[in-house]
Amino acid sequence: RTIPRTLGYGLAVVAILYTLLNLAYAVGLGWTTFQHSTSPAAAILAIPFGAAGETAMHLLLAITLFGALHGSLITGARLT
């Protein structure tokens, strides 16, 4: 009975956080730089830390993506 409401709240929270994150990128980089950036998170981190910050963000993103892929592979095989 509460699952649809919970899913709706979760979806709303994720959508709001995603919108706020993109707004922060647009404010931090400027609108035109944000539009043309392929990795806004790395571009934001490159402002105070230079190329080392950009590389660190790319590594963090890669680790996060591989972790999510690993979790999907393990749990997806058990669903069938």
Beta strands, then each sheet from edge to edge (+ up, - down):
end
